[in-house]
Amino acid sequence: MLSPSPLKLGLIGGNIAASKAPLLHELAGCQNGISVTYDRLVPQEMGLDFTAVFARVQAEGYRGVNITYPYKEDAAKRAEIADPLVQRIGAINTAIFADGTAVQGHNTDYSGFQAAYRAARGESAPGVVAVIGAGGVGRAIAFGLMNLGARELRLYDRDGSRAAAVASALRAADAGMAVRVSPSAAAAADGADGLVNCTPVGMVGYPGTPLPAPAMAGAIWAFDAVYTPRDTRFLTDAAAAGLQAISGYELFFWQGVHAWAIFSGLTVEPETLRRDLAEAA
């Protein structure tokens, strides 16, 4: 039997109609005997800016929200962040409202990416990695790669100042970290072991790929933060080139598992949740 009082959650972002986050959290609630409501909140469709939507959900009794593209860095400015590492990342994807005023910020992209990487590649080191995109998820994944023992990070963003800011934050966290800003995605990929897409290119509504297929030659593995669709052109090109392709669905899944623990204070059995998601899809 589910609890009579639902846990009120939501997702704030753009272009999230295809998100499976509501289903994941509803199924996690079922495992724990908790009724969950989980709303998709698109500021543009609501005629509001992010700040107004964030204030509204806090005032309307939400326990917490997930935040996705393009608002993760904005959200970090409006939350109390206890973890010094998340402060350095400068982006959050999970916020809980502790009382009428306090907002606590967390980043389960950081922990979720590492779980996804380990599930796919075990203890294999990332090596030299090209990270394409230096927005909220790019920041979290770059820090995750550093924690996983990447030998070198090459950052590229169309806005070079964003990539430079992430590079500076990484060096501040670890002065010995080899990190550089690349002039193009192809330059970042040249000679890299890992290729990571942290842009929205490839998701529903943003067709294409951030990296030409020939630039993938010689790499070992690739990860795409996009998971709608799962088989992005970036990943299909990577698989065709012989790379180990890691789907953004794995990041979605693990960040959701970790976010659920923050929202509810409870855990789930991951493989049961994975099976339930597959059956409900």
C-alpha positions, 0 to 999 in steps of 0.5 A: 500500500502506498502512503496517502500523502504523496512526495511532491517532486518535479523536473525543471528544464527545457525540451523535457517532454520525453524525459523518463524522470517522472517514471523513474521516481514514481517506480522508486516510490512504489518500491518504498511504499511511497506515492509520488507526484513528479511534474515536468516544469518548462519555464518557457511553456509556463511563461516564466523565467527559471527564477520564478519557477524555482520560487514557485515550486518551493512555495507550493510544497515540493519536497525537491526538484531535479534541474536539467539543461539549461538551468543547472548553473543558475540553480547552483546560485540559488542553493546552499551547497554543503559539499565543497566539491559541488561548490567547485563544480558550480552546477546542481541537478538536485535541490531539496527544500528543507523548510520554508526558505532553505534550498539544499543543492546536490549534484548527482550527475557527478556521482551518477556518471562515475557509477555509469562509467564503472558499470561499463568499464570497471576499474579501467582508467579513462586515459586522455579524454575529450569533453565536448560541452562545458555547461552544467553536465559537462562541469560535473562529468569533467570533475567525475573524470578527474576523480576516476583518474583521467590522465588528461582532460581536453575541454571544448565548448563553442563559448571558449570562456566556459571551457576556460572556467571549467579548466580553472575550476579543475586546476583549483581542485587539483593543481596536478591535473593535466587539463587544457582548452581545445580550439575545436571538438576535433582537436580535443579528440585527436589522440584521445582515449575517451570521447564525451558529449556533454552538449544537447546535440543529438537529443530530441529537437537537436539533431546531429552530432558534435563530432565528425565520425572520422575524428573518432578514429583511434579512441577506445570509448565514448559516452553521450550524456544525451539519452533521448534517444538512447542511440544518438548519432554520436554513439552509433558513429562511435560503435561503428568505429569500434569504440565502447559506447556508453549510453547516456541512459546509464547516467540518467538511471544512476543520477536518478537513483542517487537523487531519489535517496536525497529526496526520500532518505530511502534506497532502492534495489537498482536492478529491480528499478531498471527492470521496472523501467524497461517493462513500463517503457 
